[in-house]
């Protein structure tokens, strides 16, 4: 029980390196596997959620991880979360951490290459169009696979109604 409350500088260094390494690995793997693996979160939110869950489980269930080490690990992860959230205002950091929205349909045109990139099937796309009450493909102005993993359908019943460019800023076409 005494080792639960002990902490050495060596373990602090090892823990900080492990926390940073795990955090970065989760972001990299999430970016590589695509945003289909989670929903409503950015990759840095997902990394924090997984890392915290793992650290909590290790601290609670493993006799080899002391309480002080577990708490320090959580502090490092929360510190990384705050740092990344603060640095996301810079485009370079945002490009590394966040997924970019991806256009799946441009008007009536289905962008097959982007469906493949997003790992979305035409069946998924049709389902989202139905959910948005699209009755005719001529109503579709754009369909966007958002950074959160959601699919947004921008449509109108008025055929002359034009979609403002501002709404598609930063969307990969």
N, C-alpha and C positions, 0 to 999 in steps of 0.2 A: 504494500500500500504506500510505503514511503516513496517509491520510485514514481508514483503517479504525480507527485508534486515537485520532483527534481527536474532541473533543466540546465544543460551545459551549453557553452558557446558553440561547441562542435555540433550539438543537436540543433541549435538555432540556425546555423549555416546550412546544415543538411536539409532541414525542414524548409527553409526559404528557397533553396535551389529546387527541391522537389515540388514545392507549391507553384513556383514560377514555371517549372518544366511541365507539370501536369496542366496548368492553366493554358499555356501556349499550345500544348499538344491537343487539347480539346478544341481550341479555336481552329487550329490547322486541320484536324480531322473533320470538323463540322464544315469548314469551307470546302474541303476536298469532296466530301460526300454530298454536299448540297443542302439547301434549306428544307428539303422534303423530310429530313429526319426530325424536324421539330416544327412547332407552329407558335405563332404569336410572340416569339422571342428573337432577339438578335443573337448572333453567335456568341457574343461576350456574355449575354444573360444566360445562355445555355451552358457555357463553360463554367460559369459561377455556380449554377444550380447543380450540375454534375459533381464539380469539385467539392462543394460544401456537403452534398449528400455522401460522397465517398469519405470525406474527412470525418464527418459525424459518425458514420458507420464504423470506421477504423478506430476512432477514439472510444466509442461505446462498446464495440464487440471484440476488439483486439486487446489482449493483455500487453502487447508489445508497444502500444502507443499510449503514452501517459496523458493525463488530462491537460497539463500545462502545454505539452507539445500540440495536442489537438486544438486547444484554444489559440495558441500562437499561429498554427496553420490556418485557422479560420480568419484570424486577423490579417494574415498576409493575403488571403483570397479576397476579403472585403477591401483591403487596401488596393489591390490590383483592380477590383471592380470600380472603385472610386476614381483611380487614376485613368483607367480606360474611358470611363464615362466623361471625365473632364477633357481628355485629349481628343475625343471623337469630334469636337468642333473643328479640328484640323482635317482637311480633306485627305491627306496622306494616311493618317491614322484611321479615319473612317473607311477608306478603301480597303485597308487590311482587315479590319474587324467586322465590318458590316457587309451583308449581301446587297447587291444592287437589284432594284426592281427590273424585271425582264418582260418585254412585251410578247404576248402570246398570239394576239390577233391585232392586226392593223386594219381597222374597218372590217370588211367581210373576209379579208385574207388571213388564213391561219398560217402562222409562221412555224412551219414544221421543225426547222432547225432549233428554234427556241423551245419548242415543246420537248425535244430530246434533251436539251441542256437542263431544262427544269425537271425532267423526269415526270412529265405530265402527259397523260394519254389523251387522245381525242375524246374518249368517253368521259374523262374527268372534266375536260373543257365543256362538252355538251351539258354535263350536269350543272356546272356553274352558270352557264347561259340560261338553263331552265330555272335555276334558283333566282336569277335576276329578272325573271319574267320576260325574257327575250322571245318574241314570237316569230321573228324573221331576222336573218343575218344582216339584212340591210339596216337594221336598227343599231347594230354594233358599231361603235366608234373606235373602241380599243378594249383589249383584255390584258391586264397586267398581273404578272406573278410578283407579288409584293415581297419586300425584304423579310417580312414576318412569316412568309409561307402561305399567306392568304391569296386568293385570286379575286381581283376587282374587275367588275364588268362595267364599263362606261358605255351607256347606250341612250338612245333617244327615239321617240316616235316620230319626231320631225326630221325628215330626210335632209333638209337644208341646214339643220343645226350643226355647227362646227365645234369640235373639241378644242378648247384653248390649249395652246402649247405649254403654258405654265404647269398644267396638271401632269404633263408627261416629262417634266424636267428630271434629269438623272435616270430616266428609264432607258435601259439598253434595248435597242431595236433590232 
